[in-house]
Amino acid sequence: MCPVSIVSKDANFAAASVGYDLPVADAAWEYLGFYGSAYGADCLTRNLVSGKPSAQVVGAPPLSTYYATFTGAAHYLQTAVEHVDGMTVFAIAEAIGDTTGAPLISNNGSVSQALDPVSSNGIMLYLRTGAAADDDSVRPALQQAIQSGGVSTASGLIAQAPETPLTDTPALFVGRAQSGAKPAIRDWTNAESDTLATNTVTTIDLGQELRIGSQYNDVIADAVRIHCAGIISEVVSDADMATIYARLSAHMTRRSITI
């Protein structure tokens, strides 16, 4: 009997996905998620990295077709990903209007691993307003705290990419941090990189498990649309990140979204 292939050009199997062919498969992937109703009702809990724990939903982040709207300290995801020395965090996201601060991936405000019960400034990938409020621009930022004098501080350890005009289209924002280097931020879509970090990470201050769309307090808590988030427990190279970007871009293009 001859084999038969059934092809449906309009079929969409995104909601049935239980894994993902990871780009740069030998990287230390901890978490990858795509959000939106097109991916199914469990898209918020699903971790596409095989063998890694699912995320927990806190509150009720509303779903659009290809993104979820997260609000800090109210509607977010709690991951099981530990904060380690050497991390790459990224998100395909878009700000909602002029934002004073919208967390993408963070554990700011959690308990410091080394300074318990001291609160840690941790690691935080976030969006903030441009140089002036209400200037219709946004800039991504990354902070990584250090231990200094028995406290957790991020003074001089916030990297910020140049602002770009506020639009209704998403971009890929990537943060990388490790001891012995300055925190680095890159807006991969607009080819803009860190310009403002002044200090090198020395004795890194590690916080608790990372959150998507929130930190551990409501100091920075504006709503934000996130299409995808990823966490890798090592600092990936520019070349490997370019490979990841190409794969993510192709994935979004098939859904008529350009990043």
Summary of the structure (lengths in Angstrom):
residues: 259
radius of gyration: 18.1
end to end distance: 45.3
largest distance: 75.7
contacts: 896
relative contact order: 0.22
helix: 8%
strand: 33%
